[in-house]
Amino acid sequence: MTNLKQNAEKEIKRMQKVFDSLEVKKGNQFYDFAKNYFDDSKHFLEKKKYIEAFEAAVIAWAYIDFGLKLNYFSVPREQEKWFTV
């Protein structure tokens, strides 16, 4: 269980950095989906539902990743390594 918790916390921490620095150019609804999943990940972590927390963080990551490909968002250059752009 500890490993699950650590992985969830690690992913949430990384995604927090992304959301703190993310620039939304367009695609506000797309951003809303990502942000809602990210908020869910933090909620699940608080409830000690570590698998769900990790999954929700990864889904948020996927929305951001695709939003970057569509040029809806931008992230600082040092964070681009976390995505497939």
PyMOL commands that place a pseudoatom at each C-alpha (Angstrom):
pseudoatom trace, name=CA, resn=MET, resi=1, chain=A, elem=C, hetatm=0, pos=[0.000, 0.000, 0.000]
pseudoatom trace, name=CA, resn=THR, resi=2, chain=A, elem=C, hetatm=0, pos=[2.900, 2.340, 0.737]
pseudoatom trace, name=CA, resn=ASN, resi=3, chain=A, elem=C, hetatm=0, pos=[4.181, 2.099, -2.836]
pseudoatom trace, name=CA, resn=LEU, resi=4, chain=A, elem=C, hetatm=0, pos=[0.740, 2.968, -4.210]
pseudoatom trace, name=CA, resn=LYS, resi=5, chain=A, elem=C, hetatm=0, pos=[0.526, 5.960, -1.912]
pseudoatom trace, name=CA, resn=GLN, resi=6, chain=A, elem=C, hetatm=0, pos=[4.012, 7.149, -2.873]
pseudoatom trace, name=CA, resn=ASN, resi=7, chain=A, elem=C, hetatm=0, pos=[3.285, 6.808, -6.588]
pseudoatom trace, name=CA, resn=ALA, resi=8, chain=A, elem=C, hetatm=0, pos=[0.008, 8.696, -6.260]
pseudoatom trace, name=CA, resn=GLU, resi=9, chain=A, elem=C, hetatm=0, pos=[1.655, 11.462, -4.233]
pseudoatom trace, name=CA, resn=LYS, resi=10, chain=A, elem=C, hetatm=0, pos=[4.531, 11.711, -6.730]
pseudoatom trace, name=CA, resn=GLU, resi=11, chain=A, elem=C, hetatm=0, pos=[2.182, 12.033, -9.714]
pseudoatom trace, name=CA, resn=ILE, resi=12, chain=A, elem=C, hetatm=0, pos=[-0.054, 14.555, -7.965]
pseudoatom trace, name=CA, resn=LYS, resi=13, chain=A, elem=C, hetatm=0, pos=[2.975, 16.637, -6.966]
pseudoatom trace, name=CA, resn=ARG, resi=14, chain=A, elem=C, hetatm=0, pos=[4.239, 16.642, -10.558]
pseudoatom trace, name=CA, resn=MET, resi=15, chain=A, elem=C, hetatm=0, pos=[0.820, 17.580, -11.934]
pseudoatom trace, name=CA, resn=GLN, resi=16, chain=A, elem=C, hetatm=0, pos=[0.490, 20.370, -9.356]
pseudoatom trace, name=CA, resn=LYS, resi=17, chain=A, elem=C, hetatm=0, pos=[3.642, 21.916, -10.835]
pseudoatom trace, name=CA, resn=VAL, resi=18, chain=A, elem=C, hetatm=0, pos=[2.119, 21.607, -14.292]
pseudoatom trace, name=CA, resn=PHE, resi=19, chain=A, elem=C, hetatm=0, pos=[-1.172, 23.229, -13.316]
pseudoatom trace, name=CA, resn=ASP, resi=20, chain=A, elem=C, hetatm=0, pos=[0.680, 26.001, -11.467]
pseudoatom trace, name=CA, resn=SER, resi=21, chain=A, elem=C, hetatm=0, pos=[2.573, 26.962, -14.615]
pseudoatom trace, name=CA, resn=LEU, resi=22, chain=A, elem=C, hetatm=0, pos=[0.180, 25.920, -17.385]
pseudoatom trace, name=CA, resn=GLU, resi=23, chain=A, elem=C, hetatm=0, pos=[-0.809, 28.595, -19.888]
pseudoatom trace, name=CA, resn=VAL, resi=24, chain=A, elem=C, hetatm=0, pos=[-4.228, 28.060, -21.426]
pseudoatom trace, name=CA, resn=LYS, resi=25, chain=A, elem=C, hetatm=0, pos=[-4.306, 29.488, -24.959]
pseudoatom trace, name=CA, resn=LYS, resi=26, chain=A, elem=C, hetatm=0, pos=[-7.671, 28.037, -25.959]
pseudoatom trace, name=CA, resn=GLY, resi=27, chain=A, elem=C, hetatm=0, pos=[-9.684, 24.918, -25.255]
pseudoatom trace, name=CA, resn=ASN, resi=28, chain=A, elem=C, hetatm=0, pos=[-11.069, 26.016, -21.899]
pseudoatom trace, name=CA, resn=GLN, resi=29, chain=A, elem=C, hetatm=0, pos=[-13.442, 23.063, -21.756]
pseudoatom trace, name=CA, resn=PHE, resi=30, chain=A, elem=C, hetatm=0, pos=[-10.523, 20.734, -22.389]
pseudoatom trace, name=CA, resn=TYR, resi=31, chain=A, elem=C, hetatm=0, pos=[-8.691, 22.402, -19.499]
pseudoatom trace, name=CA, resn=ASP, resi=32, chain=A, elem=C, hetatm=0, pos=[-11.748, 21.991, -17.288]
pseudoatom trace, name=CA, resn=PHE, resi=33, chain=A, elem=C, hetatm=0, pos=[-11.752, 18.220, -17.886]
pseudoatom trace, name=CA, resn=ALA, resi=34, chain=A, elem=C, hetatm=0, pos=[-8.078, 18.016, -16.929]
pseudoatom trace, name=CA, resn=LYS, resi=35, chain=A, elem=C, hetatm=0, pos=[-8.516, 20.201, -13.853]
pseudoatom trace, name=CA, resn=ASN, resi=36, chain=A, elem=C, hetatm=0, pos=[-11.536, 18.243, -12.657]
pseudoatom trace, name=CA, resn=TYR, resi=37, chain=A, elem=C, hetatm=0, pos=[-9.634, 14.970, -12.898]
pseudoatom trace, name=CA, resn=PHE, resi=38, chain=A, elem=C, hetatm=0, pos=[-6.716, 16.558, -11.078]
pseudoatom trace, name=CA, resn=ASP, resi=39, chain=A, elem=C, hetatm=0, pos=[-8.993, 17.819, -8.306]
pseudoatom trace, name=CA, resn=ASP, resi=40, chain=A, elem=C, hetatm=0, pos=[-10.466, 14.323, -8.088]
pseudoatom trace, name=CA, resn=SER, resi=41, chain=A, elem=C, hetatm=0, pos=[-6.981, 12.871, -7.690]
pseudoatom trace, name=CA, resn=LYS, resi=42, chain=A, elem=C, hetatm=0, pos=[-6.366, 15.045, -4.626]
pseudoatom trace, name=CA, resn=HIS, resi=43, chain=A, elem=C, hetatm=0, pos=[-9.749, 14.107, -3.209]
pseudoatom trace, name=CA, resn=PHE, resi=44, chain=A, elem=C, hetatm=0, pos=[-9.040, 10.396, -3.648]
pseudoatom trace, name=CA, resn=LEU, resi=45, chain=A, elem=C, hetatm=0, pos=[-5.626, 10.804, -2.016]
pseudoatom trace, name=CA, resn=GLU, resi=46, chain=A, elem=C, hetatm=0, pos=[-7.257, 12.386, 1.031]
pseudoatom trace, name=CA, resn=LYS, resi=47, chain=A, elem=C, hetatm=0, pos=[-9.677, 9.438, 1.188]
pseudoatom trace, name=CA, resn=LYS, resi=48, chain=A, elem=C, hetatm=0, pos=[-6.720, 7.007, 0.978]
pseudoatom trace, name=CA, resn=LYS, resi=49, chain=A, elem=C, hetatm=0, pos=[-7.965, 5.660, -2.332]
pseudoatom trace, name=CA, resn=TYR, resi=50, chain=A, elem=C, hetatm=0, pos=[-4.490, 5.538, -3.812]
pseudoatom trace, name=CA, resn=ILE, resi=51, chain=A, elem=C, hetatm=0, pos=[-5.255, 3.650, -7.012]
pseudoatom trace, name=CA, resn=GLU, resi=52, chain=A, elem=C, hetatm=0, pos=[-8.053, 6.053, -7.880]
pseudoatom trace, name=CA, resn=ALA, resi=53, chain=A, elem=C, hetatm=0, pos=[-5.836, 9.029, -6.974]
pseudoatom trace, name=CA, resn=PHE, resi=54, chain=A, elem=C, hetatm=0, pos=[-3.090, 7.808, -9.286]
pseudoatom trace, name=CA, resn=GLU, resi=55, chain=A, elem=C, hetatm=0, pos=[-5.525, 7.024, -12.100]
pseudoatom trace, name=CA, resn=ALA, resi=56, chain=A, elem=C, hetatm=0, pos=[-7.204, 10.429, -11.915]
pseudoatom trace, name=CA, resn=ALA, resi=57, chain=A, elem=C, hetatm=0, pos=[-3.816, 12.183, -11.973]
pseudoatom trace, name=CA, resn=VAL, resi=58, chain=A, elem=C, hetatm=0, pos=[-2.787, 10.173, -15.031]
pseudoatom trace, name=CA, resn=ILE, resi=59, chain=A, elem=C, hetatm=0, pos=[-6.039, 11.007, -16.813]
pseudoatom trace, name=CA, resn=ALA, resi=60, chain=A, elem=C, hetatm=0, pos=[-5.424, 14.701, -16.055]
pseudoatom trace, name=CA, resn=TRP, resi=61, chain=A, elem=C, hetatm=0, pos=[-1.921, 14.263, -17.484]
pseudoatom trace, name=CA, resn=ALA, resi=62, chain=A, elem=C, hetatm=0, pos=[-3.390, 12.717, -20.656]
pseudoatom trace, name=CA, resn=TYR, resi=63, chain=A, elem=C, hetatm=0, pos=[-5.730, 15.668, -21.179]
pseudoatom trace, name=CA, resn=ILE, resi=64, chain=A, elem=C, hetatm=0, pos=[-2.853, 18.115, -20.723]
pseudoatom trace, name=CA, resn=ASP, resi=65, chain=A, elem=C, hetatm=0, pos=[-0.619, 16.058, -23.008]
pseudoatom trace, name=CA, resn=PHE, resi=66, chain=A, elem=C, hetatm=0, pos=[-3.196, 16.056, -25.788]
pseudoatom trace, name=CA, resn=GLY, resi=67, chain=A, elem=C, hetatm=0, pos=[-3.982, 19.726, -25.180]
pseudoatom trace, name=CA, resn=LEU, resi=68, chain=A, elem=C, hetatm=0, pos=[-0.302, 20.476, -25.702]
pseudoatom trace, name=CA, resn=LYS, resi=69, chain=A, elem=C, hetatm=0, pos=[-0.370, 18.566, -28.988]
pseudoatom trace, name=CA, resn=LEU, resi=70, chain=A, elem=C, hetatm=0, pos=[-3.394, 20.601, -30.099]
pseudoatom trace, name=CA, resn=ASN, resi=71, chain=A, elem=C, hetatm=0, pos=[-1.596, 23.791, -29.046]
pseudoatom trace, name=CA, resn=TYR, resi=72, chain=A, elem=C, hetatm=0, pos=[-4.358, 24.558, -26.530]
pseudoatom trace, name=CA, resn=PHE, resi=73, chain=A, elem=C, hetatm=0, pos=[-1.816, 24.872, -23.713]
pseudoatom trace, name=CA, resn=SER, resi=74, chain=A, elem=C, hetatm=0, pos=[1.823, 25.543, -23.115]
pseudoatom trace, name=CA, resn=VAL, resi=75, chain=A, elem=C, hetatm=0, pos=[4.122, 24.587, -20.275]
pseudoatom trace, name=CA, resn=PRO, resi=76, chain=A, elem=C, hetatm=0, pos=[7.606, 25.775, -19.384]
pseudoatom trace, name=CA, resn=ARG, resi=77, chain=A, elem=C, hetatm=0, pos=[10.334, 24.166, -21.441]
pseudoatom trace, name=CA, resn=GLU, resi=78, chain=A, elem=C, hetatm=0, pos=[11.682, 22.202, -18.452]
pseudoatom trace, name=CA, resn=GLN, resi=79, chain=A, elem=C, hetatm=0, pos=[8.293, 20.489, -18.050]
pseudoatom trace, name=CA, resn=GLU, resi=80, chain=A, elem=C, hetatm=0, pos=[7.978, 19.432, -21.673]
pseudoatom trace, name=CA, resn=LYS, resi=81, chain=A, elem=C, hetatm=0, pos=[10.015, 16.300, -20.873]
pseudoatom trace, name=CA, resn=TRP, resi=82, chain=A, elem=C, hetatm=0, pos=[7.042, 15.035, -18.863]
pseudoatom trace, name=CA, resn=PHE, resi=83, chain=A, elem=C, hetatm=0, pos=[4.886, 14.947, -21.991]
pseudoatom trace, name=CA, resn=THR, resi=84, chain=A, elem=C, hetatm=0, pos=[5.010, 13.484, -25.457]
pseudoatom trace, name=CA, resn=VAL, resi=85, chain=A, elem=C, hetatm=0, pos=[5.291, 16.847, -27.233]
for i in range(1, 85): cmd.bond("trace and resi %d" % i, "trace and resi %d" % (i + 1))
show_as sticks, trace
zoom trace
